[in-house]
Amino acid sequence: MISFTQSQCILTVDGTSTTSQMGLWFIAFTTFLLKGALCQQWSLWTPQSIVAVGGACLLVPCRFKNPAKFDADLKNCTVTGIWKKNHELGNIVFHSAQTDAQNIIKGVMVGNLLDKNCTTIFNSFPAGYDDTYIFRLECPGTNRLKYNFIPGVNINHTDTPPKPQLISMGNITEGERVRLSCSAPAPCPTLPPSLTWTSGLGGSVESQLQEGIDGLMTMTSTLTFTASLPHHALMVKCSARYTLQSGGTTKTTEGNLTLNVLYAPKNTVALSSPTGSVPEGRAVTLTCQSDANPPVELYSWYKDISGQVTWKANGQTLVLLVSKADSGLYLCEAHNQKGSQRSKAMPLELESGQFSKMAPYIICGVMVLLYVLTVTVDVYKYKSLSRRLKQIELSLSGKGDNTYTNLRIASISSGYDQLQMTRAAPGEACSYENPNGIGRRNERAAP
């Protein structure tokens, strides 16, 4: 914001850091010069407020304009610049002609006062010195060229550097090249912060130090990458590390941004409730689900009839009182600003007749019955055979003492080998006898 005070032609610029183009700075400064020329009065161009990071140097952009009649005095004297605290009668904290040992706030005036540039760098802005600072221009040896520029600049001290600001340059759409900008104030341009991305996005990074329309410096880093679906809802971080002058210590702050990637519908699927075959006359609800960003704006239902897709209705759900004509393949389509996607075909089937419905159960019952009968017969046969075997065993065990205990083996004498036949008289039987008297056998002779 640029403001202009009519009483003293004071032009001030909002101290908020920006990365606007240098053309805006040129326009602002040109406006400042024109206003100074028109009113022919003293005027000052400086940020309204600046934040100083504890331990780091601080740049105070400053330009002034004086009435034309003082131009000769300005060029013919050793002009000095002074910063006062609080008001025009306040304590002098910096004098360009004095040494650091003499100044309360040490620094150097880097601007050329002869060019009406009063830009100053304070080496380290101390804590507890938050206040308004007034710039005073003096030309020693003359009373004409002495002036306090009011109002001044507000300087606030902080121990914690401000967080970097992350900005997406345009909408992030899947498949497109995207630029993310991370910017952090550089109150000390000689030691600007270093910016580091933590994202996992890959891509390329470019960093540069830029001057805003208020004269303040900003470090900007630009990350360029190709957006994809996994990047959606991903948190990207950018850290700013400030190097302090005293001892080379650092302070780090971090900013973050959650990506919002726009993409066409994906993973579109058609679902049925209830699932499976349904009886005729029953209500069936078909539901279409899809993942999309921005959300799905329109759902459409189609029926596939012999390869010919026919529109049925719009809406995320489709309710049918099932008839024979409703059986077939159904699919849905999801639409949003980035595109559309159709689901795979889902079959809707009618249940068969009552017998066909019961057939699997009947077959299963018959098989179970046959199995039970087979097992019963096998068990009966097994038990019957067991009883018969047991009866035989008992019968044999009851006759065991009389049958087997009296059996003995008698030795066979060699006398059987000495059987001799005796001749018999006619009409008598032939006889065989053992001379040893072991046995005799009679056999009737043939007539």
Legacy VTK file of the C-alpha trace (Angstrom):
# vtk DataFile Version 3.0
C-alpha trace
ASCII
DATASET POLYDATA
POINTS 447 float
0.000 0.000 0.000
1.314 3.459 -0.961
0.247 6.484 1.091
0.972 10.176 0.547
0.852 12.828 3.248
-0.104 16.208 1.810
1.394 18.300 4.622
4.960 17.209 3.955
4.631 15.186 0.743
5.661 12.042 2.639
5.343 8.941 0.472
5.344 5.631 2.315
4.991 2.083 1.082
3.539 -0.831 3.020
6.442 -2.863 4.401
4.910 -6.213 3.532
7.414 -8.159 1.427
6.365 -8.911 -2.131
7.791 -10.471 -5.304
6.002 -8.108 -7.706
7.767 -7.051 -10.857
10.285 -4.252 -10.819
7.942 -2.200 -12.987
5.684 -1.642 -9.972
8.644 -0.320 -8.003
9.472 2.044 -10.837
5.889 3.312 -10.975
5.789 3.855 -7.211
9.092 5.718 -7.149
8.160 7.807 -10.206
4.913 8.764 -8.469
6.944 9.761 -5.435
9.203 12.014 -7.534
6.260 13.634 -9.280
4.504 14.394 -6.018
7.688 15.895 -4.607
8.157 18.027 -7.682
4.599 19.294 -7.626
4.544 20.362 -4.008
8.215 21.412 -3.910
8.459 20.166 -0.321
10.480 17.613 1.587
9.352 14.008 1.117
10.588 10.572 2.170
10.119 7.142 0.604
10.548 4.230 3.034
8.644 1.104 4.178
6.094 1.748 6.878
7.398 -1.177 8.956
10.292 -3.654 8.941
10.923 -6.826 10.955
14.480 -7.269 12.246
15.706 -10.793 13.041
17.739 -10.910 16.227
21.450 -11.396 15.533
21.160 -10.625 11.806
21.800 -7.402 9.932
18.893 -5.231 8.799
18.384 -3.313 5.558
16.337 -0.079 5.792
15.458 1.144 2.257
15.278 4.930 2.180
15.000 7.679 -0.461
14.185 11.343 -0.038
13.237 14.421 -2.072
14.061 18.005 -1.217
12.893 21.304 -2.697
14.913 22.309 -5.738
16.345 25.377 -4.033
18.383 23.107 -1.741
20.011 21.095 -4.511
23.086 23.369 -4.622
23.570 23.142 -0.855
23.288 19.363 -1.024
26.002 19.092 -3.672
28.412 21.573 -2.061
28.558 20.094 1.460
29.565 16.899 3.192
26.047 15.751 3.868
25.333 13.315 6.726
22.424 11.032 7.542
21.077 10.462 11.051
18.519 8.057 12.512
16.655 9.099 15.651
14.574 6.906 17.921
10.901 7.568 18.636
10.523 11.147 17.365
12.402 14.092 15.853
13.775 15.116 19.252
14.659 11.573 20.232
18.078 10.060 20.843
20.416 9.635 17.936
21.091 5.907 17.504
23.041 6.144 14.242
25.140 8.881 12.609
26.759 8.262 9.241
29.773 10.370 10.149
30.491 8.534 13.401
32.231 5.232 14.073
30.561 2.047 15.280
31.959 2.688 18.734
30.053 5.978 18.885
26.768 4.699 17.485
24.216 2.904 19.638
23.035 0.863 16.653
26.028 -0.002 14.522
25.835 -0.021 10.773
26.646 1.742 7.527
24.743 4.056 5.185
25.039 2.240 1.870
23.005 4.783 -0.092
24.617 7.865 -1.630
23.067 10.900 -0.003
24.086 13.067 -2.968
21.814 10.854 -5.056
19.126 11.316 -2.405
19.481 7.687 -1.325
19.499 7.207 2.448
19.377 3.378 2.501
21.055 2.033 5.654
22.203 -1.382 6.869
22.268 -1.957 10.637
24.790 -4.673 11.517
22.654 -6.165 14.255
19.436 -4.609 15.444
19.312 -5.000 19.258
16.394 -6.435 21.199
14.302 -3.947 23.152
14.659 -1.226 20.516
11.297 -1.726 18.828
10.150 1.763 17.910
9.646 4.372 15.180
12.848 5.717 13.666
13.095 9.178 12.095
15.605 10.021 9.374
17.355 13.409 9.559
19.400 15.018 6.797
22.128 17.511 7.763
24.659 19.611 5.908
27.334 20.789 8.379
28.183 24.492 8.228
24.755 25.621 7.130
21.476 25.997 8.883
19.485 25.821 5.707
19.932 22.082 4.968
18.697 20.371 8.114
15.483 18.413 8.029
13.657 15.655 9.974
11.500 13.463 7.734
8.239 12.623 9.495
6.748 10.078 9.788
9.545 7.522 10.020
9.750 3.740 9.776
8.584 1.257 12.408
11.194 -1.404 13.235
10.222 -4.463 15.272
12.641 -7.049 16.627
11.998 -10.814 16.673
14.135 -13.751 17.766
12.267 -16.136 15.458
12.506 -15.485 11.718
9.200 -15.300 9.839
7.957 -18.493 8.199
8.412 -18.876 4.456
5.306 -18.384 2.343
4.366 -21.130 -0.140
2.193 -20.291 -3.128
0.930 -22.436 -5.961
1.160 -20.556 -9.244
-2.186 -21.558 -10.725
-4.363 -24.665 -10.428
-2.601 -28.008 -10.064
-3.939 -30.470 -12.623
-2.797 -34.049 -13.091
-0.252 -34.393 -15.883
0.552 -30.678 -16.136
3.750 -28.816 -15.271
3.313 -26.964 -11.980
5.347 -24.250 -10.261
5.422 -23.795 -6.497
6.940 -20.641 -5.053
8.564 -20.398 -1.615
9.570 -16.930 -0.442
11.152 -15.659 2.767
12.073 -12.104 3.786
15.768 -11.263 3.478
16.179 -8.430 5.993
19.943 -8.858 5.691
20.711 -8.952 1.936
24.387 -9.747 2.522
23.371 -13.006 4.253
20.048 -13.973 2.660
18.243 -17.103 3.909
18.797 -20.387 2.108
15.585 -22.161 1.069
15.256 -25.950 1.010
12.341 -28.036 -0.304
11.151 -31.219 1.383
8.574 -32.703 -0.912
9.536 -35.904 -2.744
8.160 -34.270 -5.888
11.404 -34.262 -7.812
11.549 -31.605 -10.495
13.878 -28.611 -10.732
14.555 -25.728 -8.310
15.585 -22.132 -9.035
16.352 -19.508 -6.377
16.882 -15.759 -6.620
17.032 -12.669 -4.439
14.380 -10.120 -5.434
13.629 -6.547 -4.460
10.047 -5.594 -3.733
8.314 -2.306 -4.519
9.012 -1.257 -0.926
12.745 -1.801 -1.412
12.868 -4.773 0.937
14.618 -7.927 -0.271
13.020 -11.357 -0.575
14.612 -14.738 -1.294
12.418 -16.773 -3.620
12.750 -20.428 -4.632
10.620 -21.932 -7.406
9.999 -25.693 -7.642
8.794 -26.985 -11.028
7.393 -30.524 -11.375
4.783 -32.602 -13.186
1.674 -33.184 -11.061
0.359 -36.733 -10.653
-2.389 -38.420 -8.645
-0.074 -39.514 -5.756
0.723 -35.828 -5.200
-2.873 -35.089 -4.182
-3.133 -34.145 -0.470
0.676 -34.333 -0.184
2.198 -31.855 2.257
5.116 -29.940 0.738
7.547 -28.200 3.099
9.970 -25.345 2.551
12.494 -24.374 5.204
14.381 -21.070 5.451
17.737 -21.082 7.214
19.016 -17.686 8.355
22.740 -17.269 9.000
23.490 -14.757 11.764
26.562 -12.603 11.861
27.600 -13.439 15.387
29.507 -16.717 15.358
27.922 -17.940 12.148
25.004 -19.516 14.017
21.760 -20.215 12.165
18.036 -20.007 12.770
15.556 -22.076 10.762
11.827 -21.735 10.152
9.516 -23.850 8.026
6.375 -23.326 5.980
4.155 -25.934 4.348
1.488 -26.313 1.707
-0.910 -29.216 1.069
-1.290 -29.894 -2.631
-4.722 -30.063 -4.194
-4.341 -31.945 -7.477
-7.314 -31.839 -9.837
-8.017 -35.068 -11.774
-10.733 -36.794 -13.789
-12.825 -39.625 -12.229
-10.876 -42.782 -11.445
-11.671 -46.251 -10.057
-15.300 -45.958 -11.165
-17.303 -49.058 -10.185
-20.964 -50.152 -10.333
-22.363 -52.022 -7.297
-25.627 -53.914 -6.700
-27.642 -54.412 -3.542
-28.569 -57.178 -3.007
-25.807 -59.008 -4.844
-26.212 -62.131 -6.938
-29.370 -63.374 -8.619
-32.636 -61.779 -7.537
-36.235 -62.991 -7.869
-38.591 -61.273 -10.230
-40.460 -58.353 -8.671
-37.860 -57.584 -6.045
-36.315 -54.080 -5.725
-32.607 -53.806 -6.602
-30.461 -50.705 -5.958
-27.517 -50.029 -8.286
-24.894 -47.585 -6.939
-22.054 -45.868 -8.808
-18.847 -44.974 -6.944
-15.861 -42.987 -8.244
-12.802 -41.069 -7.007
-12.513 -37.576 -8.502
-11.258 -34.066 -7.727
-13.240 -31.873 -8.034
-16.071 -34.205 -6.975
-18.234 -35.949 -9.541
-20.868 -33.615 -10.944
-22.951 -36.161 -12.866
-23.516 -39.937 -12.774
-25.121 -41.710 -15.747
-26.412 -45.312 -16.051
-26.302 -47.430 -19.193
-27.444 -50.919 -20.186
-25.417 -53.092 -22.530
-27.803 -54.911 -24.896
-25.884 -57.222 -27.235
-22.965 -54.787 -27.344
-25.201 -51.741 -27.825
-24.904 -49.347 -24.842
-28.194 -47.571 -24.097
-28.694 -44.739 -21.621
-31.070 -45.579 -18.755
-30.986 -42.724 -16.219
-28.872 -40.096 -14.411
-28.014 -40.179 -10.718
-25.607 -41.964 -8.433
-28.212 -44.669 -7.672
-30.643 -46.544 -9.892
-33.558 -48.490 -8.306
-35.265 -51.256 -10.308
-38.272 -53.516 -9.625
-36.727 -56.460 -11.404
-38.511 -58.063 -14.329
-37.302 -60.308 -17.110
-36.697 -57.257 -19.276
-34.313 -55.793 -16.658
-31.828 -58.665 -16.704
-28.557 -57.922 -18.479
-25.344 -55.908 -18.125
-25.315 -52.468 -16.464
-22.531 -49.862 -16.264
-22.228 -46.309 -14.960
-20.252 -43.223 -15.992
-18.891 -40.451 -13.721
-18.285 -36.880 -14.965
-16.457 -33.844 -13.524
-14.714 -30.744 -14.908
-11.569 -32.722 -15.761
-13.167 -35.605 -17.652
-15.190 -38.804 -17.282
-14.780 -42.557 -16.780
-17.054 -45.587 -17.236
-17.186 -48.595 -14.970
-16.941 -52.222 -16.006
-20.232 -53.939 -16.905
-22.069 -55.523 -13.970
-24.545 -58.410 -14.591
-28.075 -58.312 -13.197
-29.511 -61.854 -13.206
-32.988 -63.225 -12.410
-33.408 -66.313 -10.262
-34.504 -69.566 -12.026
-37.747 -71.637 -11.248
-38.482 -73.250 -7.871
-37.230 -76.707 -8.874
-34.037 -75.300 -10.304
-33.634 -73.376 -7.131
-34.073 -76.501 -4.977
-32.163 -78.867 -7.282
-28.757 -78.350 -5.669
-30.229 -79.055 -2.242
-32.057 -82.189 -3.439
-28.947 -83.602 -5.070
-26.962 -82.911 -1.958
-29.589 -84.645 0.215
-29.649 -87.768 -1.996
-25.872 -88.026 -1.888
-25.898 -87.761 1.891
-28.624 -90.455 2.131
-26.692 -92.835 -0.114
-23.612 -92.304 1.937
-25.481 -93.082 5.178
-27.004 -96.269 3.687
-23.610 -97.444 2.450
-22.048 -96.933 5.848
-24.989 -98.728 7.575
-24.705 -101.802 5.332
-20.955 -101.984 5.838
-21.377 -101.771 9.580
-24.058 -104.539 9.538
-21.837 -106.844 7.497
-18.931 -106.203 9.776
-20.935 -106.999 12.912
-22.437 -110.189 11.353
-19.019 -111.492 10.386
-17.711 -110.699 13.811
-20.478 -112.757 15.479
-19.832 -115.817 13.260
-16.126 -115.723 13.922
-16.760 -115.481 17.634
-19.093 -118.531 17.580
-16.485 -120.629 15.784
-13.877 -119.567 18.261
-16.090 -120.518 21.193
-16.922 -123.918 19.634
-13.313 -124.769 19.155
-12.312 -123.718 22.592
-15.056 -125.973 24.192
-13.688 -129.247 22.658
-10.095 -128.532 23.092
-9.325 -131.002 26.033
-10.942 -134.128 24.476
-9.755 -133.600 20.970
-6.195 -132.602 21.109
-4.788 -133.704 24.438
-5.097 -137.492 23.705
-3.297 -137.204 20.450
0.255 -138.651 20.492
2.751 -139.686 17.947
3.688 -143.363 17.848
6.929 -144.374 16.354
6.648 -146.520 13.258
8.703 -149.685 13.536
10.732 -150.902 10.672
8.815 -154.140 10.990
6.262 -152.826 8.514
8.891 -153.165 5.922
9.049 -156.961 6.589
5.506 -157.907 5.696
5.411 -161.224 3.897
2.586 -162.908 2.016
1.805 -166.575 2.952
0.311 -168.831 0.365
-3.193 -169.902 1.229
-5.099 -173.033 0.366
-7.642 -172.846 -2.378
-10.699 -171.016 -1.171
-8.863 -169.238 1.609
-7.826 -165.685 1.789
-4.242 -164.608 1.360
-2.617 -163.394 4.481
0.199 -160.957 5.142
2.025 -161.231 8.318
4.831 -159.551 10.010
7.382 -161.856 11.324
7.847 -159.535 14.207
4.171 -159.914 15.116
3.378 -156.308 14.740
0.326 -156.825 12.544
-1.495 -159.095 10.136
-3.639 -158.490 7.120
-5.780 -161.057 5.368
-6.849 -160.782 1.749
-9.018 -163.251 -0.036
-7.303 -164.883 -2.947
-8.732 -164.755 -6.304
-10.510 -168.002 -7.373
LINES 1 448
447 0 1 2 3 4 5 6 7 8 9 10 11 12 13 14 15 16 17 18 19 20 21 22 23 24 25 26 27 28 29 30 31 32 33 34 35 36 37 38 39 40 41 42 43 44 45 46 47 48 49 50 51 52 53 54 55 56 57 58 59 60 61 62 63 64 65 66 67 68 69 70 71 72 73 74 75 76 77 78 79 80 81 82 83 84 85 86 87 88 89 90 91 92 93 94 95 96 97 98 99 100 101 102 103 104 105 106 107 108 109 110 111 112 113 114 115 116 117 118 119 120 121 122 123 124 125 126 127 128 129 130 131 132 133 134 135 136 137 138 139 140 141 142 143 144 145 146 147 148 149 150 151 152 153 154 155 156 157 158 159 160 161 162 163 164 165 166 167 168 169 170 171 172 173 174 175 176 177 178 179 180 181 182 183 184 185 186 187 188 189 190 191 192 193 194 195 196 197 198 199 200 201 202 203 204 205 206 207 208 209 210 211 212 213 214 215 216 217 218 219 220 221 222 223 224 225 226 227 228 229 230 231 232 233 234 235 236 237 238 239 240 241 242 243 244 245 246 247 248 249 250 251 252 253 254 255 256 257 258 259 260 261 262 263 264 265 266 267 268 269 270 271 272 273 274 275 276 277 278 279 280 281 282 283 284 285 286 287 288 289 290 291 292 293 294 295 296 297 298 299 300 301 302 303 304 305 306 307 308 309 310 311 312 313 314 315 316 317 318 319 320 321 322 323 324 325 326 327 328 329 330 331 332 333 334 335 336 337 338 339 340 341 342 343 344 345 346 347 348 349 350 351 352 353 354 355 356 357 358 359 360 361 362 363 364 365 366 367 368 369 370 371 372 373 374 375 376 377 378 379 380 381 382 383 384 385 386 387 388 389 390 391 392 393 394 395 396 397 398 399 400 401 402 403 404 405 406 407 408 409 410 411 412 413 414 415 416 417 418 419 420 421 422 423 424 425 426 427 428 429 430 431 432 433 434 435 436 437 438 439 440 441 442 443 444 445 446
